[in-house]
Amino acid sequence: MGYVAIKGGGQAIEGTKQVFDYLRTRQGDTSVPLDTSTIENQLRLLHSRVISEGGVYHPRLASLAIKQAQGDTLEAAFALRAYRSTQPRLVETPALNTGEMRITRRISSAFKDIPGGQMLGATTDYHLRLMRLELLNESPEQFSEIAKSWFSGIDVDVIPDTFPKVLEGLRAEGLLPEIDQRTRGQVPFDITREPLIFPVSRSAALATMTRAEQGSLLAMAYSNMRGYGDVHPTVAELRVGYLPVLLPHPITGDLTEIGEVEVTECEVIAMYESNEANDKPTFTLGYGVCFGHNEVKAISMAILDRALQKGMKDGPTNPSEDPEFVLLHVDGIDSMGFCSHYKMPHYVTFQSDMDRLRKTQQKQDVKEPVV
Amino acid sequence: MSSYDTSASYPFGFLDEYAKKEVRRTTLKAVAIPGYQVPYSSREMPMGRGFGTGGLQLTLALIGKGETLKVIDQGSDDSVNAVNLRSFIEMTCQGIETTTLTDEADILQSRHRIPEKPLREDQLLVLQVPYPDPLVVVEPSEDKRKLLHGEADYSRLLVKLYEDIVKFNEITISHRYPTRINDHYVIDPSPIPRWDVLKINQSKALILFGAGREKKIYAVPPYTKAEPLAFEDVPFRVEDFTDEKGQRRVCKRCNCKSSFLDEFVDSKTGEKVYQCSDTDWCNEQLVLKTDIEEAEAVNG
């Protein structure tokens, strides 16, 4: 009977697990299992994306999540998030200073030259997207040769670890708003421990966006860039690198570095706004940051931060300025989960739907005059 | 690098203790304000948002060792999602029992149905909720909806029902029927059919609603008034199971004439058949039917 489809659920679920796992291994005799360090290194940008959307900085488990999800970023970030639910929050770090980052890349599109210089680092921005056919038959020897020879001829000692922030210069010139002293020392909103109740603080918005799904953030930010909004950003600085994480020493209380996390940070400048209080007008800022190396996400977040600030102040005039619209729809775990749930049986509610339709059809039939 | 402990060791109920405490405190508030949607932080669970993570968090936070759990989806214990949830709870809550019998359960977690058999005071029903707010059909902004709820302003919802009557001569809401609790808050009773809405009214069991993705918990305490929205001259109507001849359809399996029926097509005969949606109820009726038949055979 047709009914059988939703019966025997236990067996069916077991079967799907097995076939899903089989597909992972079916490559044949030449296949070797992916090891997690390979994922972290050779698929580092995929890894970055998952660690950022998963919202917990655990590189090894992020690799495992990618492996078991067979490369599905949403699924992998999901597994990492679920793992996070089993962990208590033990301590909070003080606000960390991204000026202290060990930089691997930093650029500014606002100035030709910036203090410390533009450092392109690893990017595909200016690559020609042509197929590198030589990688099809890459030998292990050729592969390891690249890493071996990379540092030869580079004087590593002259490269500074940190660089000053571009915004500092602009702030010193009075082109940027003063730092809002009221927010100094405020405890940031923790979206993992409190629900969003609108209107929400800017820190809640930033926290939501930093673990948002990259594609969702990009789509919303792109709508603003194209014309459903008017941020017109300039990238004051985009930096990628390792941010030292500090915690008070348990005995001395002194701030001590306990490790570092790779982050991407973006600060965009937007046009100035007239100020009601007749203060001097200044540029406005948007801020984006996320775990891992993920520039599109950081830039999208910075643009949306700027758009949301405007929406919170003057009321939204387009979707990307509406905090509820943006913040409740960018989480990948929420949205993919709900999208997938439509695959579950819904026959009870569908029975009710049919009942309503039949009833209204019947009433229509009765009403129609017989000719 | 140090080697990792690969044995999966999760805390009882999967969630860390702080998370469970938060769910319990939120639940207390929900019971204290019947029908009010209490926000909570809602942790990510290892199954999809939309698969019952809100109900699951309630169950995990409330169940204790020695208690018995029943999990159903569409009225069935064996539906894939019910099986999945049940085995996850069994895995992470050592020392609990599970059952398919409504009578035996201390906690019942359900999606889309309330069991046919009336629940008792010592039982707890947890319903999984996709959309906690009935006002979402008339007001997309949560901020504004909160205000409407506070003022018990459901006029736009009533207008929607009225417009239905004007257009179709019938209220077209099939499930998730807006229901007023204790004369104030209107709730979305989760996607249960209208058939089940009346069971909420003066229910002996506490009913908890968990919306994981939307991060809300709400409750209908025992012996609380629950009224589906309707008009004096257009009463609330449950699903109609009478056939073309005006006869009440019966369950093909157990002959029950008073249960919510699933409709499906027999793949062999191509005939449309009906069967109880609540499998435990159907099994119980089947035993009764067999008993009667046996007694008749003996006496006859």
Boltz contact constraints between the chains, C-beta under 6 A:
constraints:
  - contact:
      token1: [A, 1]
      token2: [B, 266]
      max_distance: 6.0
  - contact:
      token1: [A, 1]
      token2: [B, 267]
      max_distance: 6.0
  - contact:
      token1: [A, 2]
      token2: [B, 264]
      max_distance: 6.0
  - contact:
      token1: [A, 2]
      token2: [B, 265]
      max_distance: 6.0
  - contact:
      token1: [A, 2]
      token2: [B, 267]
      max_distance: 6.0
  - contact:
      token1: [A, 3]
      token2: [B, 264]
      max_distance: 6.0
  - contact:
      token1: [A, 6]
      token2: [B, 79]
      max_distance: 6.0
  - contact:
      token1: [A, 7]
      token2: [B, 78]
      max_distance: 6.0
  - contact:
      token1: [A, 9]
      token2: [B, 78]
      max_distance: 6.0
  - contact:
      token1: [A, 9]
      token2: [B, 79]
      max_distance: 6.0
  - contact:
      token1: [A, 9]
      token2: [B, 80]
      max_distance: 6.0
  - contact:
      token1: [A, 9]
      token2: [B, 83]
      max_distance: 6.0
  - contact:
      token1: [A, 10]
      token2: [B, 83]
      max_distance: 6.0
  - contact:
      token1: [A, 13]
      token2: [B, 84]
      max_distance: 6.0
  - contact:
      token1: [A, 81]
      token2: [B, 44]
      max_distance: 6.0
  - contact:
      token1: [A, 82]
      token2: [B, 44]
      max_distance: 6.0
  - contact:
      token1: [A, 82]
      token2: [B, 46]
      max_distance: 6.0
  - contact:
      token1: [A, 85]
      token2: [B, 15]
      max_distance: 6.0
  - contact:
      token1: [A, 85]
      token2: [B, 43]
      max_distance: 6.0
  - contact:
      token1: [A, 85]
      token2: [B, 44]
      max_distance: 6.0
  - contact:
      token1: [A, 86]
      token2: [B, 10]
      max_distance: 6.0
  - contact:
      token1: [A, 88]
      token2: [B, 16]
      max_distance: 6.0
  - contact:
      token1: [A, 88]
      token2: [B, 18]
      max_distance: 6.0
  - contact:
      token1: [A, 193]
      token2: [B, 41]
      max_distance: 6.0
  - contact:
      token1: [A, 194]
      token2: [B, 41]
      max_distance: 6.0
  - contact:
      token1: [A, 195]
      token2: [B, 39]
      max_distance: 6.0
  - contact:
      token1: [A, 195]
      token2: [B, 40]
      max_distance: 6.0
  - contact:
      token1: [A, 195]
      token2: [B, 41]
      max_distance: 6.0
  - contact:
      token1: [A, 195]
      token2: [B, 215]
      max_distance: 6.0
  - contact:
      token1: [A, 197]
      token2: [B, 39]
      max_distance: 6.0
  - contact:
      token1: [A, 198]
      token2: [B, 142]
      max_distance: 6.0
  - contact:
      token1: [A, 198]
      token2: [B, 143]
      max_distance: 6.0
  - contact:
      token1: [A, 324]
      token2: [B, 141]
      max_distance: 6.0
  - contact:
      token1: [A, 324]
      token2: [B, 142]
      max_distance: 6.0
  - contact:
      token1: [A, 333]
      token2: [B, 44]
      max_distance: 6.0
  - contact:
      token1: [A, 334]
      token2: [B, 49]
      max_distance: 6.0
  - contact:
      token1: [A, 334]
      token2: [B, 213]
      max_distance: 6.0
  - contact:
      token1: [A, 337]
      token2: [B, 48]
      max_distance: 6.0
  - contact:
      token1: [A, 337]
      token2: [B, 49]
      max_distance: 6.0
  - contact:
      token1: [A, 337]
      token2: [B, 50]
      max_distance: 6.0
  - contact:
      token1: [A, 338]
      token2: [B, 49]
      max_distance: 6.0
  - contact:
      token1: [A, 338]
      token2: [B, 50]
      max_distance: 6.0
  - contact:
      token1: [A, 338]
      token2: [B, 213]
      max_distance: 6.0
  - contact:
      token1: [A, 340]
      token2: [B, 48]
      max_distance: 6.0
  - contact:
      token1: [A, 341]
      token2: [B, 48]
      max_distance: 6.0
  - contact:
      token1: [A, 341]
      token2: [B, 50]
      max_distance: 6.0
  - contact:
      token1: [A, 341]
      token2: [B, 51]
      max_distance: 6.0
  - contact:
      token1: [A, 344]
      token2: [B, 81]
      max_distance: 6.0
  - contact:
      token1: [A, 345]
      token2: [B, 74]
      max_distance: 6.0
  - contact:
      token1: [A, 345]
      token2: [B, 79]
      max_distance: 6.0
  - contact:
      token1: [A, 347]
      token2: [B, 74]
      max_distance: 6.0
  - contact:
      token1: [A, 348]
      token2: [B, 74]
      max_distance: 6.0
  - contact:
      token1: [A, 348]
      token2: [B, 112]
      max_distance: 6.0
  - contact:
      token1: [A, 348]
      token2: [B, 113]
      max_distance: 6.0
  - contact:
      token1: [A, 348]
      token2: [B, 193]
      max_distance: 6.0
  - contact:
      token1: [A, 348]
      token2: [B, 277]
      max_distance: 6.0
  - contact:
      token1: [A, 349]
      token2: [B, 175]
      max_distance: 6.0
  - contact:
      token1: [A, 349]
      token2: [B, 191]
      max_distance: 6.0
  - contact:
      token1: [A, 352]
      token2: [B, 174]
      max_distance: 6.0
  - contact:
      token1: [A, 352]
      token2: [B, 175]
      max_distance: 6.0
  - contact:
      token1: [A, 352]
      token2: [B, 193]
      max_distance: 6.0
  - contact:
      token1: [A, 352]
      token2: [B, 239]
      max_distance: 6.0
  - contact:
      token1: [A, 353]
      token2: [B, 174]
      max_distance: 6.0
  - contact:
      token1: [A, 355]
      token2: [B, 239]
      max_distance: 6.0
  - contact:
      token1: [A, 356]
      token2: [B, 172]
      max_distance: 6.0
  - contact:
      token1: [A, 356]
      token2: [B, 174]
      max_distance: 6.0
  - contact:
      token1: [A, 359]
      token2: [B, 170]
      max_distance: 6.0
  - contact:
      token1: [A, 360]
      token2: [B, 168]
      max_distance: 6.0
  - contact:
      token1: [A, 360]
      token2: [B, 170]
      max_distance: 6.0
  - contact:
      token1: [A, 363]
      token2: [B, 169]
      max_distance: 6.0
  - contact:
      token1: [A, 363]
      token2: [B, 170]
      max_distance: 6.0
